[in-house]
Structure formats: C-alpha cells, structure tokens
Amino acid sequence: MNIIFMGTPDFSVPILQALAAQHQVLAVYCQPPRPAGRGKADRPSAVQLAAEALGLSVRYPVSLKSADAQAEFAALGADIAVVVAYGLILPQAVLDAPRMGCVNIHASLLPRWRGAAPIHRAIMAGDLETGICIMQMEAGLDTGPVLARAALPIGASETTAELHDRLSVLGADMIVQILPRLPLPAQPQPDAGVSYAAKIDKSEARVNWACSAVEIVRQINGLSPFPGAWVEIGGERVKLLRAAVATGQGGAGQDGVGQGGVGQNNAGAHLGGFVIACGLGAVQILEVQREGKRRGSAAEYLRGASLPDRVT
C-alpha cells in the first residue's frame, strides 16, 4: 500500500520501520526539531532520525490547518495514513484525503485512557492490563471506531519505559497484519468506561510519603523514566525510578523499614534496595538517579551516599 506515516517520539519508530519494510511510505510527517540539551540546539525527533536513516521523505509542518499544507498532503495520493503519537490535530480535510482515511495506533484499551499519556496513566491507576487499539480516525479525541485491539497484562513492578516498549512492538505487529485485510468492520466505542489520560505535569512527580505504599509505587513506576518521581535526600533531588511494595510500617518518609519491623534510624539495604515508610505500609526503592548522574540500583546508591532519618 501507499502510506503516509505520521508520528514523532520513540514509541512510533518500530511501527514506522515495520511499515517501511512491507509498504511504500510516501512521506513521513513528524513534529519539527525542538531545542534540547544544555546548548538548546534544535534536535530532530526520533521519527525524523529513523525516517532519514531509511531514506524516506520527511515533512514537519508547524500546522496542517492551512489550505497549502492540506493540498500538499492530499497530493501524495496515499491509500491510507497511519498515525502514531503524532502530536498535531488532524483537520477533517486531512482525515478525508487518503483513499482509506487515517488510522491511529493508540496505546490503551479504548475507551479507557483516551488522550496524551495512556501508558503512564494505566500504571499510575493500578490497571492490571492495557493494550493497543487501532481505530479509524475521526474529528474527536480518540473517539473513532476500533478496527483491531489486543491486550497485554501489566507487570506488578513494570515501569512506563518497559510497558512503552512492549506496546510499541505490539502496535507494529498489529498494523502490518491488518493493513492487507482492510477494509475491516469497525466497532464503535462504548459510551461507558470513558477516561482521559491527561498529559503528565511535572507537579505530579514529587513523592508525598503521606500516601499509601501502593499509590507511591504506582507513581514511581508510572513516571519512570520521565519525568521521574523524585524526593529530597540530604538536600539533593533524587529520582526514584523503580519501586515495589514492602512489608513494614513507620513514620511517613522514614527509612530503614525492615522486613516485618521498623528501624527508623538504621538505613539498611534490603533485597538490593532500601525501604521507606509511608502513610500506609512501606516502599522498597530499587532504582534511583542522582542529579547529574546515570541511573543505577538503590544498592549502588547506598555505597556512595548515606540516608538521613527522614526522606522528604
């Protein structure tokens, strides 16, 4: 098939590569390069870099609202457009331009978690499963009828990064399987069970130790690696990148909660990490990242730093 691909972040790359291996990709649309890094130089998106490596034509309009941009899109004469985390609203003229319209690969079991951050929100909410839905796009936000869906269980200590990668591979497998079978019957999304995955705000990242262990573990794993849940330890901001619920109880934010007891002034290693009491239960910290350092195990952190009586 003659395809237009529209996507921007890492999640979209395996899907682009799978499509390019089996179909004619007429053009790749992605977000423009953005300032990044210490020098704030413009950095191309992951999809732009992957498309250029494949020798594909790349376009990154700031908007698709103009008549010129829409005419340029339509002139490609595509059979279908495949959209994966593109980042721009598609006007109706764009949705209608390809012969078979536009399909979206969305990382949730719709209608749950429509919107910008479905993987983060699924973990943070404690969902037991998520998945991929491929839907026929329409003007509403992720409201289109579903052409195919597949579910994946969410691991008890799985992070957003790990689930992200599994879902990306699943999306790639699904799209190459269904394209030759189109058109497929589309299943309208039910009205019940709709929820929205709002974009992650950095204000959500600081850990509040008055919350329960279950809530804090979901926050830590759901925000890993970006933006990364964080705390202050000895005046230093430290990101917590993997955690599990531990046995123990103590004053919220106190360290050294051992298996089956509390040692409030004894910051000890436990199963390769350290344990912090919270409002209900305790949290075992497994991976951390100090400011300006690479991520590493909590055991490594303990070899180079000491824990105070209380983490804030």
Beta strands, then each sheet from edge to edge (+ up, - down):
strand 1: 2-7
strand 2: 24-29
strand 3: 34-36
strand 4: 41-43
strand 5: 58-59
strand 6: 80-84
strand 7: 102-106
strand 8: 114-115
strand 9: 129-136
strand 10: 146-153
strand 11: 196-197
strand 12: 229-233
strand 13: 236-246
strand 14: 269-270
strand 15: 273-277
strand 16: 282-290
strand 17: 295-297
sheet 1: 5+ 2+ 1+ 6+ 7+ 9- 10+
sheet 2: 3+ 4-
sheet 3: 8+ 11+
sheet 4: 12+ 13- 16+ 15- 14+
sheet 5: 12+ 13- 16+ 17-
end
